[in-house]
Protein backbone atom coordinates (compact mmCIF):
# COMPACT_ATOMS: atom_id res chain seq x y z
CA UNK A 1 0.00 0.00 0.00
CA UNK A 2 1.17 3.50 -0.88
CA UNK A 3 -0.11 6.14 1.50
CA UNK A 4 2.12 8.89 0.14
CA UNK A 5 0.88 12.19 -1.27
CA UNK A 6 1.96 11.29 -4.81
CA UNK A 7 -0.70 8.55 -4.71
CA UNK A 8 -3.43 11.09 -5.54
CA UNK A 9 -1.70 12.46 -8.64
CA UNK A 10 -1.92 9.07 -10.40
CA UNK A 11 -4.09 9.00 -13.51
CA UNK A 12 -6.07 6.04 -12.14
CA UNK A 13 -9.61 6.90 -11.05
CA UNK A 14 -10.65 6.44 -7.44
CA UNK A 15 -11.42 2.80 -6.74
CA UNK A 16 -15.06 2.18 -5.93
CA UNK A 17 -15.84 0.79 -2.52
CA UNK A 18 -16.62 -2.91 -2.61
CA UNK A 19 -20.03 -3.94 -1.31
CA UNK A 20 -20.18 -7.51 -0.10
CA UNK A 21 -23.19 -9.75 -0.53
CA UNK A 22 -24.56 -11.74 2.41
CA UNK A 23 -23.12 -14.92 0.87
CA UNK A 24 -19.66 -13.40 0.42
CA UNK A 25 -19.64 -12.19 4.02
CA UNK A 26 -20.68 -15.62 5.27
CA UNK A 27 -17.80 -17.25 3.39
CA UNK A 28 -15.32 -14.61 4.57
CA UNK A 29 -16.46 -14.78 8.19
CA UNK A 30 -16.50 -18.58 8.24
CA UNK A 31 -12.92 -18.64 6.94
CA UNK A 32 -11.90 -15.94 9.41
CA UNK A 33 -13.14 -18.17 12.26
CA UNK A 34 -10.90 -20.97 10.98
CA UNK A 35 -7.87 -18.82 10.22
CA UNK A 36 -7.71 -15.07 10.77
CA UNK A 37 -4.45 -14.82 8.83
CA UNK A 38 -4.68 -17.01 5.71
CA UNK A 39 -1.72 -17.42 3.37
CA UNK A 40 -1.69 -16.48 -0.31
CA UNK A 41 -3.04 -19.84 -1.44
CA UNK A 42 -5.95 -19.66 0.99
CA UNK A 43 -6.69 -16.06 0.01
CA UNK A 44 -6.80 -17.10 -3.63
CA UNK A 45 -9.15 -19.98 -2.85
CA UNK A 46 -11.46 -17.73 -0.81
CA UNK A 47 -11.35 -15.11 -3.57
CA UNK A 48 -12.44 -17.74 -6.11
CA UNK A 49 -15.31 -18.95 -3.90
CA UNK A 50 -16.59 -15.43 -3.27
CA UNK A 51 -15.91 -14.12 -6.77
CA UNK A 52 -13.91 -11.25 -5.30
CA UNK A 53 -10.36 -10.33 -6.21
CA UNK A 54 -7.53 -11.69 -4.08
CA UNK A 55 -6.63 -8.12 -3.10
CA UNK A 56 -10.15 -7.33 -1.85
CA UNK A 57 -10.17 -10.58 0.11
CA UNK A 58 -6.75 -9.75 1.59
CA UNK A 59 -7.88 -6.29 2.67
CA UNK A 60 -11.08 -7.71 4.21
CA UNK A 61 -8.96 -10.03 6.37
CA UNK A 62 -6.63 -7.17 7.35
CA UNK A 63 -9.61 -5.03 8.35
CA UNK A 64 -11.22 -7.90 10.24
CA UNK A 65 -8.03 -8.55 12.21
CA UNK A 66 -7.87 -4.85 13.07
CA UNK A 67 -11.54 -4.87 14.13
CA UNK A 68 -10.99 -7.99 16.25
CA UNK A 69 -7.96 -6.42 17.91
CA UNK A 70 -9.93 -3.24 18.55
CA UNK A 71 -12.79 -5.18 20.14
CA UNK A 72 -10.38 -7.17 22.31
CA UNK A 73 -8.78 -3.96 23.54
CA UNK A 74 -12.01 -2.07 24.29
CA UNK A 75 -13.44 -2.77 27.71
CA UNK A 76 -10.13 -3.93 29.14
CA UNK A 77 -8.57 -0.49 29.33
CA UNK A 78 -10.58 2.71 29.47
CA UNK A 79 -7.55 4.95 29.03
CA UNK A 80 -4.58 3.72 27.06
CA UNK A 81 -1.21 4.83 28.48
CA UNK A 82 0.37 6.75 25.62
C-alpha positions, 0 to 999 in steps of 0.5 A: 500500500502507498499512503504517500501524497503522490498517490493522488496524482496518479491517472487512475480513477478512485477505486469504488468501494466494494459492497459484499453480498450476504453470501460473500460475508458468510464465506469470509467470516467462516474462513476468518473463524478458521484462520484469521491470517490465511496465506496467499493460497488460501486467500486465492481460494477464498477469492475464487469462492466469493468471486472477489479479487484476491486483493479485496479478500486480503484487505477484508482479512486485514480489516477484520483482524484490526476490528478484532484487535480493537474489540479485544482492547475495548473494555479492558482499558478505558484509558490507554497509556500513551 
